[in-house]
Amino acid sequence: MTKYTTLAIFIVLFLGMVAAKETQGQSICRQILLNDSCDGPLCTELCDRKLGGFGQCYRTVDRRFICLCNFIC
């Protein structure tokens, strides 16, 4: 019973280290795709097709709607 418990703990630790190593170094980049009139579905599709990311419309301080694309660098 103790062998199985010890083995299970080592497996969990090993998988945790592998998962942590895969996520390190991935930073999120941002790029504005549409600078004026943003359309939600168009923004999402354009961002996915062009950069493989997720696009959303945001309202700027000067009351414009821009398409901001978030993607993994």
N, C-alpha and C positions, 0 to 999 in steps of 0.2 A: 504493500500500500504506500509506503514512504517513497519507494522508487518512482511510482507513477505520479505522485504529487510533485516530487522534485522535477521530474521530466516535464510535467505540465507547466510548472513555473518557468523553466528554461525556454520552453517553446513560446510562451506568452512574451517573455522578455525579448527573445530573438525577433519575433514578428513585430514587436513594438519598435525595435531599433531599425528594422528594414523599412517600416512605414515612415518613421521619422526621417530617414535618409532620403527617401523619395520626395518628400515635401520640402526639404531644405533647398534654398537657392531659387525657388520659384517666386518671383516678385510680380506684382500686378502693375501693368502699364496702362496708361490712359491716352486716348487720342480723340480729338473732336472730329467727327466725320461730316456732319451737316451743321453749318454755321448760322443758319437763319431759321427757317420754318421747319420744325422737326415733326415727323409723323412717326408715331410709336412703332407700328409693325414694320415700316420701311427701315427705321433705325435699327431695330433688332435684326432684321434680315441682312442689311448691309454690313453690320458689324460681324455677324456670324460668317458671312461669305468672304469678307475681305481680310479679317484678322483672326477669325476663330474665337471671338469673344462674345460678350453680352452688352448690347447697347440699350441705353435709356435716354429719354428726353429730359432735359433739365432747363429750368428758367434761370437766366442770368440776371445780374444786378440791373442791367439796362433793358430788361424785360424782353429779351429774345429767347427763343427756344432752340437749344442746341442738342445735337446727338452726341453723347459722350460714350465712347466704346471702352470697356474694361476688358483686358486680355492678359494672358500670361506672357511675359517677355521672352 
